Amino acid sequence: MPAPPDAVYGRVQREVARRADALWGIASAPHADPEYAFAERRAAAPLTEELRRAGFAVRQDVAGAPTAFTARSGERPPAVPLLLEYDAEEGGGGKVLEVEAALAGAWG
């Protein structure tokens, strides 16, 4: 039987707190070193590296997009697809925080 939602939320919350510095580094990198649209290779690299370290099988250059990637862990259901986008918009951070939250969830 799956864990109750409160238990899952608590686990993700603890994982985010434990890895806050790493998550913030990944989230702030695109703003410190902006790249042109669809060429965000330096922004994508920390995400794929962290997912690999967490044991995910990462496939890059998905659908002909050099910065697109998939990350898989396990072979059984449930499958949880996430479509995430990020950018270095001035004063932004909303899209990057979306990626940060997904990465924290993947770690947990």
Residue pairs with C-beta under 8 A, 6 or more apart in sequence:
3 11
11 108
12 104
12 105
12 108
15 104
15 107
15 108
16 23
16 101
16 104
19 104
19 107
22 50
23 100
23 103
23 104
24 100
25 46
26 46
26 47
26 50
26 99
26 100
26 103
27 93
27 96
27 97
27 99
27 100
28 96
29 42
29 43
29 46
30 40
30 43
30 86
30 87
30 88
30 96
31 88
31 92
31 93
31 96
33 42
33 43
33 88
34 88
35 41
35 42
35 43
35 88
37 87
38 65
38 66
38 67
39 66
39 67
40 67
40 86
40 87
41 66
41 67
43 67
43 86
43 88
44 60
44 67
44 69
47 69
47 99
47 103
48 58
48 60
48 69
48 71
50 103
50 107
51 58
51 71
51 103
51 106
52 58
54 73
54 106
54 107
55 73
56 71
56 72
56 73
56 106
57 71
57 72
57 73
58 69
58 70
58 71
59 69
59 70
59 71
59 72
60 66
60 68
60 69
61 68
61 69
62 68
62 69
62 70
71 106
73 106
82 102
84 95
84 98
84 99
84 102
85 95
85 98
85 99
86 95
86 96
86 98
86 99
87 95
87 96
88 96
89 95
